[in-house]
Amino acid sequence: MSELSYLLDELEVELREQGYWNDVPPTPEALASSQPFAVDTLSLPEWLQWIYLQRLRALIDAGLPLPTGAQVKPYAEEALKFEQRPTTPLLAIIDRIDRCLGKT
């Protein structure tokens, strides 16, 4: 398993452990947002679950090039700064994914 695949699995586990994971997908309209991080229609955890994880896994599975220079952590820090749950582990995983994608 590649380093990125491992990190994506870690991200999913952390989202589940923190109670962010949702079994009900957002509406198709919410998923079709053209805004960065779908800020107008999804929370950060929703975006991570329904767009980020799925797209990166699809690229890996298809053997397609991965995005480079990802900078998700700064947005995640801002989006999560008022959360009442611990965010340090989640932010650490996002940072590692950013760094991993910076190598591709």
C-alpha positions as CSV (number, residue, x, y, z in Angstrom):
1,M,0.0,0.0,0.0
2,S,1.4,3.4,-0.9
3,E,2.1,6.0,1.7
4,L,-0.8,8.2,0.5
5,S,-3.2,5.3,0.6
6,Y,-2.2,4.6,4.2
7,L,-2.7,8.3,5.1
8,L,-6.1,8.4,3.5
9,D,-7.1,5.3,5.5
10,E,-5.8,7.1,8.6
11,L,-7.9,10.2,7.8
12,E,-11.0,8.1,7.4
13,V,-10.4,6.4,10.8
14,E,-9.8,9.8,12.5
15,L,-13.0,11.2,10.9
16,R,-14.9,8.2,12.2
17,E,-13.3,8.3,15.7
18,Q,-14.1,12.0,16.1
19,G,-17.7,11.5,15.1
20,Y,-17.5,13.5,11.8
21,W,-18.2,10.5,9.5
22,N,-21.7,10.4,8.1
23,D,-23.4,7.5,6.3
24,V,-25.8,9.8,4.5
25,P,-24.2,11.6,1.6
26,P,-24.9,15.2,0.9
27,T,-27.3,16.1,-1.9
28,P,-26.0,16.0,-5.5
29,E,-26.3,19.8,-5.6
30,A,-24.0,20.2,-2.5
31,L,-21.5,17.9,-4.0
32,A,-21.5,19.8,-7.3
33,S,-20.2,23.0,-5.7
34,S,-17.6,24.9,-7.8
35,Q,-16.2,26.7,-4.8
36,P,-12.8,25.6,-3.3
37,F,-13.4,23.0,-0.6
38,A,-17.1,23.3,-1.4
39,V,-17.2,26.0,1.3
40,D,-20.6,27.1,0.2
41,T,-22.3,23.7,0.6
42,L,-20.2,21.4,2.8
43,S,-18.5,21.5,6.1
44,L,-14.8,20.6,6.1
45,P,-15.4,17.0,7.4
46,E,-18.1,16.5,4.7
47,W,-15.7,17.7,2.0
48,L,-13.0,15.5,3.3
49,Q,-15.2,12.4,3.4
50,W,-17.3,12.9,0.2
51,I,-14.9,14.7,-2.1
52,Y,-11.3,14.7,-1.0
53,L,-11.0,11.0,0.1
54,Q,-13.0,9.7,-2.8
55,R,-11.2,11.7,-5.5
56,L,-7.8,10.8,-4.2
57,R,-8.6,7.2,-3.9
58,A,-10.2,7.1,-7.4
59,L,-7.0,8.7,-8.8
60,I,-4.8,6.1,-7.0
61,D,-7.1,3.2,-8.1
62,A,-7.0,4.4,-11.8
63,G,-3.2,4.9,-11.7
64,L,-3.7,8.6,-12.7
65,P,-1.5,11.5,-11.7
66,L,-2.1,12.9,-8.2
67,P,-2.5,16.6,-7.6
68,T,0.7,18.3,-6.4
69,G,1.2,21.1,-4.0
70,A,-1.9,20.4,-1.9
71,Q,-2.4,22.9,0.9
72,V,-5.5,21.6,2.7
73,K,-4.1,22.1,6.2
74,P,-4.3,25.9,6.4
75,Y,-8.0,25.7,5.4
76,A,-8.6,22.9,7.8
77,E,-7.1,24.9,10.7
78,E,-9.4,27.8,9.9
79,A,-12.4,25.6,9.4
80,L,-11.9,23.7,12.7
81,K,-10.7,26.4,15.0
82,F,-14.0,26.6,16.9
83,E,-14.6,22.9,17.2
84,Q,-15.2,21.5,20.6
85,R,-13.5,18.2,19.8
86,P,-9.8,17.5,19.6
87,T,-8.6,18.5,16.1
88,T,-4.8,18.1,16.5
89,P,-4.8,14.4,15.3
90,L,-6.9,15.3,12.3
91,L,-4.8,18.3,11.4
92,A,-1.6,16.2,11.7
93,I,-2.9,13.6,9.2
94,I,-4.0,16.4,6.8
95,D,-0.5,17.9,7.1
96,R,1.1,14.6,6.3
97,I,-1.2,14.2,3.2
98,D,-0.2,17.7,2.1
99,R,3.4,16.8,2.4
100,C,3.0,13.5,0.7
101,L,1.2,15.2,-2.3
102,G,4.0,17.8,-2.3
103,K,6.4,15.0,-3.2
104,T,4.5,13.7,-6.3
